Amino acid sequence: MVDRSQLPSTPLEDWAFEAVATRDPKAPIPKLTLGADLSSRFDVDFLDAKFERVGGFVFDESHPDAWWDAVHANGQLLIYVGDVNFLLKATTRDEQFAVVQKSHIGWAPLAVRAYPNGVGTAAPGQ
């Protein structure tokens, strides 16, 4: 889940996010026009259609191997945009469900980059 403050004030619908509460749960999750750069194990950068960074965050620890391998094999990142602070404080499933219901969802394609020894969604050696 991404906190809304980690993205610019652009309406989420402009990137094709859908509100969880009002979307058809049987419909495919939308593909976003917002990309995710996961070339480093320590951060996530969000890119607009011009490949300019428009948001993101840095982690103190690297992404776990299983997650890293799965997201790169999939070539996209499932993003929920919501209230991360409330989610961290949620102590019951009902509270967690309420956070998800108030969020927006979409699949962000991973950025592909050229490196001196190849092309991919992750830097060599990551």
BALUM-677097 format. One line per 4 residues: number of its first residue (from 0); for each residue x, y, z of C-alpha. Coordinates in Angstrom, 2 decimals. Example, Ala and Ser with C-alpha at 12.3 -4.5 7.8 and 13.67 -1.06 7.14 Angstrom:
! residues 2
0	12.30,-4.50,7.80 ~ 13.67,-1.06,7.14
END
This chain:
! residues 126
0	0.00,0.00,0.00 ~ 1.22,3.47,-0.92 ~ 0.27,6.47,1.16 ~ -1.42,9.20,-0.89
4	1.27,11.67,0.23 ~ 3.87,9.69,-1.76 ~ 2.29,10.78,-5.04 ~ 1.55,14.22,-6.47
8	-1.90,15.73,-6.04 ~ -2.92,14.60,-9.54 ~ -6.30,12.84,-9.35 ~ -5.67,9.10,-9.09
12	-8.16,8.45,-11.87 ~ -5.83,10.34,-14.25 ~ -3.44,7.37,-13.93 ~ -6.35,4.89,-14.31
16	-6.61,3.94,-10.62 ~ -10.06,2.73,-9.61 ~ -11.72,3.19,-6.24 ~ -11.93,-0.20,-4.52
20	-15.33,0.53,-2.97 ~ -17.06,1.23,-6.28 ~ -15.28,-1.04,-8.77 ~ -16.73,-4.30,-10.04
24	-14.80,-6.98,-8.12 ~ -15.17,-9.36,-11.09 ~ -13.60,-6.88,-13.52 ~ -9.85,-7.02,-14.18
28	-7.75,-4.67,-12.06 ~ -6.88,-1.69,-14.28 ~ -3.48,-1.19,-15.89 ~ -2.07,2.17,-14.82
32	-0.40,4.86,-16.88 ~ 1.84,5.31,-13.83 ~ 4.98,3.15,-13.94 ~ 7.03,1.66,-11.12
36	10.82,1.73,-11.17 ~ 12.14,-1.19,-9.13 ~ 15.69,-1.12,-10.43 ~ 17.00,-0.93,-6.85
40	16.24,-3.27,-3.96 ~ 15.93,-0.31,-1.58 ~ 13.37,1.98,-3.19 ~ 10.31,2.31,-5.36
44	10.00,5.24,-7.72 ~ 6.81,6.11,-9.56 ~ 7.16,7.40,-13.11 ~ 4.71,9.34,-15.27
48	4.22,8.80,-19.00 ~ 7.33,10.92,-19.70 ~ 9.38,8.61,-17.42 ~ 9.81,11.45,-14.92
52	9.80,10.59,-11.23 ~ 6.56,11.75,-9.63 ~ 6.82,10.01,-6.26 ~ 8.11,7.05,-4.35
56	9.85,6.01,-1.20 ~ 13.02,4.42,0.19 ~ 13.28,1.40,2.50 ~ 15.86,0.90,5.26
60	16.17,-2.77,4.27 ~ 16.19,-4.36,0.85 ~ 13.09,-5.97,-0.63 ~ 12.85,-9.66,0.39
64	14.12,-12.13,-2.24 ~ 10.77,-13.89,-2.74 ~ 8.93,-10.61,-3.29 ~ 11.69,-9.21,-5.50
68	11.77,-12.30,-7.71 ~ 7.97,-12.49,-8.00 ~ 7.38,-8.83,-8.89 ~ 10.12,-8.86,-11.54
72	8.85,-12.14,-13.01 ~ 5.36,-10.60,-13.17 ~ 6.62,-7.34,-14.73 ~ 4.14,-5.22,-12.81
76	3.38,-4.03,-9.29 ~ -0.06,-4.09,-7.69 ~ -0.57,-0.74,-6.01 ~ -3.15,0.24,-3.44
80	-3.18,3.96,-2.62 ~ -4.66,4.62,0.78 ~ -4.10,5.69,4.37 ~ -0.99,3.76,5.40
84	-0.89,5.33,8.86 ~ -4.42,4.14,9.62 ~ -3.60,0.69,8.22 ~ -0.59,0.41,10.54
88	-2.83,1.29,13.50 ~ -5.64,-1.08,12.45 ~ -5.99,-3.85,14.99 ~ -8.99,-5.73,13.62
92	-9.86,-7.21,10.25 ~ -12.80,-4.80,10.05 ~ -10.47,-1.81,10.43 ~ -8.07,-3.26,7.83
96	-10.98,-3.92,5.46 ~ -12.16,-0.32,5.92 ~ -8.73,0.97,4.83 ~ -8.74,-1.20,1.73
100	-12.31,-0.16,0.86 ~ -11.25,3.50,0.96 ~ -8.23,2.92,-1.27 ~ -7.60,2.94,-5.02
104	-6.07,0.06,-6.94 ~ -4.17,-0.59,-10.17 ~ -1.33,-2.53,-11.81 ~ 1.76,-0.41,-12.54
108	4.06,-1.74,-15.26 ~ 7.71,-1.97,-14.26 ~ 10.15,0.38,-15.93 ~ 12.63,-1.32,-18.22
112	16.12,0.14,-18.25 ~ 19.24,-0.37,-20.34 ~ 22.39,-1.31,-18.42 ~ 25.95,-1.76,-19.72
116	25.46,-5.54,-19.72 ~ 21.78,-5.90,-20.65 ~ 18.21,-4.68,-20.42 ~ 15.76,-5.37,-17.61
120	13.52,-4.21,-14.81 ~ 16.27,-4.62,-12.20 ~ 19.86,-3.52,-12.15 ~ 22.38,-6.33,-12.62
124	23.42,-7.87,-9.32 ~ 20.24,-6.88,-7.51
END
